[in-house]
Amino acid sequence: MNINYSILFLIAALIGLASCKNNDEVFAPVTNTNLTVVNATADTLNFYLNGTRQNNGSSIYPDGSVVNLTVLGGLQNYQFKKTGAFTVLFSVPLNLKGVPTNLSDTIYNSLYVSGQSPALAFNTLDTLPANRSFVTDTSFVRFVNASPNAGSVNVFVGDTVNFKGRAFKSSTVFLPTGSGLKQVQIYLAGAAAPAIDTLITFIPNQVYTLFSKGMLNGKGNAAFDVGVVINNQSTVLTR
């Protein structure tokens, strides 16, 4: 009889230990991050995260973007389809840094799509300038090279900001510049004349990304050109 009671006690003790182990198990916190998706291709695209479409308001047109989506941090599968197509154009796994959902901090990332393969998609970590709202007559600007065959380029914004030797998939920091209408020029390496020479209006207290897009020999939406993203605006689609 004593032996039977001992066995029952041992079984109960083992069940109790297993229960305690399960209760003490620590799960990784769920993290979120902010993601801007920029369409630097000639196609109109839809964007999916783990199979669920994210740009529900509208498709992302060439030169367009969807800004500041809240998505899961960590390793996720990002997919793109052409508008109206059922098949996936390509998928790209990204491990984006996030912050636990119970914290107020925000991390900003951007995903640039420059073509129809994972090799032509890349992400940047966007460190927005601090205290920008206190500078009433200043805008902030950076440059991202999203043109696959343009090589390294030199970029000039007005007469105060320049970004030298920027290769494909590279991103600069945000620099302050005066607001208003400014001349933007992009030079190919070694060229005496700019390949792009245009005027862009910068609004005070806004944070801009200028990005090159398209191919040097491209036509229409595929032509070599410059696009603009406003990084600190609300989640909207832009074109």
N, C-alpha and C positions, 0 to 999 in steps of 0.2 A: 504494500500500500504506500509506504514512504517513497519507494522508487517511482511509482506513478505520479505522486504529487511533485517530486523533484523534476520529472520530465515536463509536466505541465507548467511548472514555474519557469523552467528554462525557455520553453517555447514562448511564453508570455513576455519574458525579458527580451528575447530576440525581436519579437514584433514591436515592442516599445522602442528599442534602439533604432529599428528601421524607420519607424514613424518619426522619431526625432531627427534622423538624418534628412528625411524628405522635407520636414518643416524648416530645417536650417539651410537648405539648398539656396544658393545665391544665384539669381538670374541676372543676366546682363541687362542694364537699363535700356529702354527704348530711346533711340536718339532721332532727332530731326535735323534737317539742314535746309537752307534756302537754295534753290537752283533756278538759274536763268538758262533757257535753251535758245541758242541763236542759229538761225537757218542761213548759212552762207553758201547754199547750193542754188541751182537753177530750178529746183523742184519744189512743189508745195507738199509739205510733210505733216504727218500726225505723229505724236510722241507718246510712247507707252512705257509704263513702269511696272515690271513684273506682270505684263500682259494687260494692264488696265490703262486705257487712254487718259492722258493728263490734260491735254489742251482741248477741253470740252467746248469752249466758247466758239472757237474758229480754228481752221487749219493754220499752220504757220507758213506764210508765203515767203518766197525768196526775199532775202534782206530783212525778214521779220524775226520777231523773238517773242517768247513768253517769259515774263519777268517775275522773279521772286516767288516761285512755287514752293510750298512747304512739302518736302518729300522725306522719306526714311533715310537716315544716315547709314553708314556701313556699306557692305557689299550688296549691290542690287543690280538687276539686269534691265538695261535701258534698250528700247526697241524703237525703230522708225519704219513707217510705211508711207508710201506715196498716197496722196489723197485719192480715195476711190478704190485703192488696191486692198486685197485681203491678205496677200503674202507679205511677210516681213522683208523689208529692204536690207536691213542688217541689224544685228544686236551688238551691244557693247557692255561688258560688265565694268562697273565703276565702284570703287570703295571710297565714298565721300565721307569726310570727317563731319560728325554731327555733335550735338549737345543733348544731354538728357532732357526729356520733355518737361521735367519739373523745374528747369532752370530758365531764366529769362534771356540768357545769352543767345546770339544768333551768329551762325557761320554762313557766309555767302559763297556759292560756287557758280560757275558758268560752264555750260557744255556747248562747244562749237561743232557744228556739222558742216564739213567742207566738201563732202562727196558721198558716194554710195557704198562705202565700205568702212569697217571699224577703224582701219588705219588712217582714215581721213576725219575722224572725230577725236576731240581732245577736250580736256577740262582744265579750268583755271580756278585757283583759290583767290577770291576777291576780297582783299582787305580794304574796305571803304575808309576814306579819311575821317578822322575824328574831329569833332567840334566844327564841322563844316557849316552848320546853321548860323554860326556867329559871324561868318564872313559874308557880308551882304552883297559885295560887288565882285565876288570870285566864284568861278566854276572850277571843277576838277575833271581831269581828262587822263585817260591812259590809251594804249594802243595794243591790239592783238592782231597778229599776222595769221589770217585764216585762208590765205591763197596758196594752194599746194605747189604751184610752179613759179612763183614770183621770186624765189630766193630771198636773201636778206635785203631789207628795204630800210630807207631812212625817211622819217616822218617829221614834218614841221607843222606846228599849230601856231598861227600868228607869228609874231617875232620874239616870243619868249620861251616856247616849249619845243623841244625836239627829242626824238627817239631814234637812236642810231643803230644800224646793223641788226634789225629785228628779223629773225629767221621764222620760217613756218612753225606754227604752234607755240610761239613765244608770246609772253605777256609782260607788259611793263607795270610799274607801280602807277598810282594816281598822282598827278602833279597839279598844283594850282595854276590857274590862268585867269586873266580878266574875262568878264562876260561880254556878250555882244557878238557881232558878226566878225568871223575870223577866216582868213585864208588857210586852207589845209592842203598841203602838198605831200605826195608820196613819190620818192625817187627809187628806182631800181638801182642795184649796186653798180657804181661806176658811171651812172648816167649823168649828163650835164643838165638835162631838162626833166621836169617831173612827168611821171606816167599818169598821175592824177593831180589835178589842180582845181579845187572847188572852194566854195564858200559855205560855211556852216555857222548857224547862230547858236551861241551858248548862253543859257539862262542862268542867272545867279543862283547859287546854292544847289545846283544840280551836279550829279556825278555821271560823267559820260565815259563810255568805251567807244573809241573809233576802231573799226576792224576792216582790214582789207579782205576782199572776197573775190571769187571767180578766177578764171584762167587768163593768162596773158593773151592767148589767141581766141578767147571765148567771145561769143556773140549774145546779144540780148541779155537775159538774166544771168548768163554764164560769163559775161564780160568782166574784166578786172575793174574793180570799183571799190569805193569805201562805203561802209555802213555805220550806223550809229545806234547805240543802246543807251538808255537812261537807267543807270543801275539802281538808283534810290527811289524809283517810283513804285506805286502799288502794283499788284499782280495784274497785268494787262497784256494783251497781245498788241504788238506794234508792227508796223510795216514801213 
